[in-house]
Amino acid sequence: MKKIKVGVIGVGYLGEHHARVYSQLKGVQLAGVVDLDKNRADEIAKKVAAKPYYDYKELIDLVDAVSIVVPTPLHYRIASDFLKNGVDILLEKPMTTTVSEAERLLKIAKTKKLILQIGHIERYNSAVKALESIIDRPMYIESRRFGPFADRVSDVDVILDLMIHDIDIVLSLVYSDIRSINATGVSVMTSHNDIANAHIEFKNGCVANLTVSRMSIDKLRKISIYQPETYFTLDYKEQEIILHKRIWNRVNNRMVPEISTENIDLIKEEPLKAELASFIESVRKRKKPIVSGIEGKKALEVALAVLEDTRKRRLLLDEDSNGGSKGAISRHRR
């Protein structure tokens, strides 16, 4: 079996793990790692027995595929350069900074018949993969994703950093167009939203309530999905699913509904390893990725719509605040 030559562009916190996993995957040759920080590139290259590079363009003619793990504003330029030169790519989320950039990447990939996968890693969580096969008709979804503040993502809004994961999961479970989005956000440590909530209503009646925070001391990554007669609670961190099901028991000669619980048996694996192995399989077999550029663009569209709604709400609040006591009365009435 011919080895797939891959490279990793950007070996910061997450990129280092991409390099580590590629160096361990069968049928893969890690041809090089790239970082503008020469010391960092040298350090990671030594760890994974690969060659360091300091300009991504040096790698374009040496690889079949790459992971692009750089700040989002650089996604479009780097991804388009690789696609135009016939290289398959796994592009970390969020896909790009704008929807138009995402559409242009999709067009290039389609024209060149290349693999364009987006790094929504939660799709490769063992619990999520199991959930997709047992969900029937979700009608209410409650998601909470909390974690401590990290300076390395202080230049990114929490909606594009964290909530976009949950948006992608919800879109993969609910087969319906969105009717409305109502969102709010609060800046605490940065100039961006550090805490945010989005209330999303779908045309089929399903409602999703997503809350994210990077101001929490502890990590919490859970989602609950409710549908007729059953609901599921999923813990991303522990890769666990509990099924809650309505059952009927006879009590004093009448049937009474009760809730039974059952842990779903899962074979756990590292989500990043599953994601990169799936990417390599798509490259080798020339098949559509689980999370293609199409899914990545959809998640980006919704995330940007949520972000815009938080901005509009903040402007309204600012206008009310500037209105003095009259504004306070208006807020109370609303």
N, C-alpha and C positions, 0 to 999 in steps of 0.2 A: 504494500500500500504506500503510495507516494505521500510524503509528508507535506502538510499545508504550512507554508512559510508565513508567519505572522509577526506583527510588530505592535508595540504599545506606544502611543503618542501621549506623553504626559504621565510621569510616574510619581505623582504626589501620593496622598493617603490612599485613594482608591486605585489609582493606576498601578501602584506597587502590587496590589493583590491580583490585578489582571495579569501582570507579568509572572507572578508566582504560580497562578493556576495554569497558564499556558505552558510554563516550563515543566508541568507535571502531566499534561494531557498527552495521551497516546496519539500518534499520527500527526503531531504538531512539532514544528521547529520554530522556536522563538528566535527570529533572525536579528532582532535588535529592540532596544528601548530608547525613547527620545525624551529629552527634557532640556529646556533652556538653561536650567541650573546644572552646570557641568558636574559639579560635585555630586548632586543628587543622581544624575544619569549614571555616573561612574559607580556610585554606591549600589544602586539597584541592579545594574548590569552584572556586577560582581556576584551579587546574591543569587541571581538566576542563570548565571553562566551564559550571558548574552553579550552582544557588542553594544556599547553606548554610542548614541548619536546626539547631536545638539541642535540639529535642524531637521524637521520632519521630512523635508524634500529629499534628503539624502536616502531615505528609506523607500521612496515611492517605487523605484524599479527593482527593489530587492524582496518584495513581499507579495503574497497572494491576498492577504487580508490584514486588517488592523483594527485594534480597539483605539478609539479616540477619547481620551479621558482628560480633557483640558477645560478651562473655564468656558462657560456657555457662549460668550461673545465671540470666541474663536472657532466654534463648531462649524459654522457654515463655510468659512474660507478653507479650513483644513479638510473637511469632509468633501467639499466639491473638488479640491485638487486631487484627492485620491480617487474619487469616482471617475473623474475625467480621464484618469490614467489607468482605468480598468481594474481597480482594487476594491474588493468587497470590504464593507466597514460595519463595525459595531460602534454606534455613536451613543455616548452616555446621555442620560436625560438631564434636563429637558432638551428636546431635539435641537432646537435653535432658539434664538431670541424673538423671532417673529414667525408668523404663519407663512408669510410670503417666502421667507428663506427655506422653510420646510418644504413648501410646494416645489421650489426650484430643485432641491435635492432629490425629491421624489421623481421629478421629470428626468433628471440626469440618470438616476439609477435605472429607471424604466427603459430609457433609450439605450443604455449600455448593457441592459440585462444583468444588472449586478445586485448582490445582496445588500440591503440596507436594513440593519437591525438596530432597534433603539433599546438602550439599557434600562428597561423597567424590570429590575431584578426581582421584585415581589412575585411576578408571574411564574418564577421558577422555584418559589418556595413550595416545599412538599405539601403543605396544608392547602395552599391556593390551588395547586394542580388537582388535588383530590376534590376540593370544593366545586370546581367547575363541572365535574361529572355528576354531582348529586343535587345541585341547585336546580329548581324547577321554575318557580315563578316568584322571584323576590319582589316584595311590595314595600318594605322599609329596610333601610340599611343605615347602621350607626357605626361610624369609624372614629377611632381615637389614636392619634400618633403623637406621642410626647417624648421629649428627650432633653438633655442638658444643652446649654449653649456651647457652641464650638466656634472659635474665632475664624477657622478656615472657611466657613460658609457665611460670614457676616456681611458679605457683599451681595448675597442672594436672598430674595424674599422667601419666607418660609413656605409660601404657596408653591413656588417653583422648586423649592428644595425638598420639601416633605409631602405636602398635600397632593402633588402631582402623581405620587405613587398610588394613593387611594383613588384618585380620579380615574386612573388607568384601570384599576381593579374593578371599580364600579361600572365603567363603560364596557368592560369585558363580560359582565354578568347581566346587565340590563339591556335588552334588545329593543330600545326605543329612543326616539329623539327627545331632546331636552325641551321642556316647556318654559321653565324659568330658573333663574339663579339669584339667590339673595345671600350676600356675604358681608362679613365684617372682619376687621383686622386691627391689631394693636401693635404699635412699635414700642419696644421696651429697651433693648440693648443697641439697636441699630436704627438706621433711617428707613428700614424696610419693615414689613409686617413680621413680627416675631411670634405672634399668636394669631390664629385665624380660624374662622368657622364659615362653612358654606352649606346652604340649604338648597339642594337641587331637586327640582320636581320634573319628572318625566311625563311624556304624553300618555303613557300607558297606566299612569297612576302611581307608579313607584316613586318613593321619596328617599333621598340620601342626605344624611346629615354628617358632615365631615368636620372634625376638629383637629387642628395641629398646633403644637407648641414646641419651641426650643428653649423654654424657660423652666422646664421641669427638672427636678433633681434626679428622678428615676426615669428609666426608659419604659414606655408603654406603647405597644403596637398591637391593637386589637380591632376586630371588626365583627359586628353581629348582623346577620341577614335573616329577616323575618319573611315568611311566606305562609300561605294557608296550611294550618295544622302542624307546621314545624318551624323551628328556627335554629340557626347555627351560630356558635361563637367560635371565632378563630383567633388564635394567638400567633402572630407572625414570628415573634422572637423565639417562642418555644416550639414552633411548627406543630401546633396541636389544633384539633377540631373537636368540639363537643356538639352532638346532635341532641336537640331538645324536641320531643315529639308529643303531641296530644294523644292520650289514650283514655279509654273509658273504663271505669271500675264501678261495680255495683255496691252501693252503700245504702243500707236501710231500704232495700227494694227499689232503688232508683239508680239510674246510670249517671255518674258524676265524672266530669272531665278532669284529668290530672296530667302532669307533665313528667315524662320519663326522660332520663338522660343516658347518653351512650357516647363513649369515647371512640372516635374513628381511628382504626389502626393505620399507621403511616410508616413508610420507610423514609427516614429523614436523610437529607443530604445537604451539603453546602450549596445555597442558592447560586452563588457566583460561579461555582464549578459547573452546576447544571446549566446556567445561562451560557457560559462560554463553550461548553461542549455542544449545546444546541446550535450555537452560532457556527461552529466548525462543521457540524453535520449539514447545516444549510449550505455552507460554502462547498462542501464536498459533493453533495447530492443535488445542488442547484435548486433547492426548494424554498418556498416562502418561509421566513422566520415566524415564530410564534408572535413576536412583537415586531412587526415590520414598521417601515416608515409611515405607513398609513395610520396604524394605531398610535404611533408616536405623535403624529400631527394632530389627531383627534384629542389626545390628552392635553397637548399644548394649547389647543384652541380653548378648551374648557378652563384650563388653569389661568390663561390670560383673561378670560371673561370673568372669572372669580376675582382675580387681582384688580381688574378695572372696576368691579362693583365695590370693592373695599375702598378704592380711591374716591369714587363718587360719594359714598357714604361719609367718608372723612370730610370731604368738601362741604357737604350739607351740615355736618356737625360744626365745622368751623364757621359757617355762615350764621348758624344759630347762636354760637358763642359770641360772635361779634355783635349780635342783635341785643345783647344785654338781657334784661328781665323779660322782654317780649319774646326773645328766642327761647328762654327757659320755659315759658308758658306753652309755646308751640311744641316743644319737645315733649312736654308732659301730655299734651292732648294727643299727640301721635301715638 
